[in-house]
Amino acid sequence: MKPKETIYYRIAAHAVAYARLEAACDPADEMSAKERGQKVTPEALAERDAADSGEIAAFEEFLAYVPASRLCLIRKVEYLQYALRGRDTLDRDELGTFLHSLRQFRPHED
């Protein structure tokens, strides 16, 4: 199994994308910049937008991942619970993607 085909890769990819988004939000925040006596630059806004798109893509890849075993299924559900603490609930498309991945799951011995 290639690393990109594991739940751990998908979790790590989303965690990195989320961290990048968190780091990009403060420099692009008008109120934060004003408190620091600075202005928001077009580069900061572009970085925030790119980080936001990257986080969404990584989360969608995570949701679409079909677990290879019961352990991977458990890890997927646990990470989903964790990830939802920092974001809104799943929208209709995200929920559909998640449920579709679960329907494709075929358990085998761990």
N, C-alpha and C positions, 0 to 999 in steps of 0.2 A: 504494500500500500504506500503510495506517495504521500509526502507530508501534507500537501494541499487537499488530500482526500480524507483527512482526519478531522474529527470534531475539535480537537485541540488546536489545530491550525486555524480553523474558523473562529474559535473563541479568541485566540491571540490576535488575529487580524482585526477583529472588531474592537478589542480592547485598545490596540494601538491607534486605530482610526478615531475612537472616542477620545483618547488622550490628546491626539492632534487637534481635534475639534475644541476641546476644553482650553488648550493653550492658545488657540486662534481667536477665541471669543473675546477675551479681555482687551486685546489691542484694537478690536473692531467695535468696542462698546463706547458710544458717545459719552455717557456719564462718567465712565472710568477714565477716559482720556481727558475729559474736562477737569476731573479731580487731580490728575497728574500735570495739568497745565499743557496738555498736548492736544493735537487734533488727530482724528481718525484719517489714516491715509487710504488711498485707493488700493494700495498693495495689501493693507491689513484686511480690507473688506474682501478682496479677491482671495486671500488665504483662508479667511473664514468660510467663504462660499465653497471653495475647493475642499476644505476639511469637512464641511457639512455634507457635501455630495459623497465624499469618501466614506464617511460614517454610515450614511444611508446604504450605500452599495455593499459595504462589509456586513451590515446587519441583515440585508436581504439575502446575501450569500449564506450567512449563518442560518437564517430561517429555512432556506431551501435545502440545506444539507440533509441527506437521508442517512439516519444513523445506521452504522454497520453492525452494531450489537446492542444488547440491553444496556450495557454500561455507557455506551455513547448516547443512547436515548436519555438515560438518567442525567448525564452531563449536559445534554442539550436543554432539557427542561430546567435544570438547576441554574444554568447560565441565563436562560431566558428570564427566570424569576429575578435574578440579580440585575440584569440589564434593564428590566422594566422599572427598577427603582429610580433610575436616572432619566427616564423619558416617559412620554405619554403612553397610554395603552396602545396595543396593536390596532392599526386601522384595518379596514375590511380586506384589502389586498394582502397585507402582511399576515393577517390571520389565515387567509386562504392559502398562502404559500406555506405557512407553518403546518397547517392541517394536511395539505397535500404531501408534504415530506413525511408526515407520520403515517399516512395511508400507504406509502411506498415501503415502509419499514417491514422487513422480513427477518424476524429474530432467528438467531442461530446461537450455538453455544459460545459463551464468553471464554 
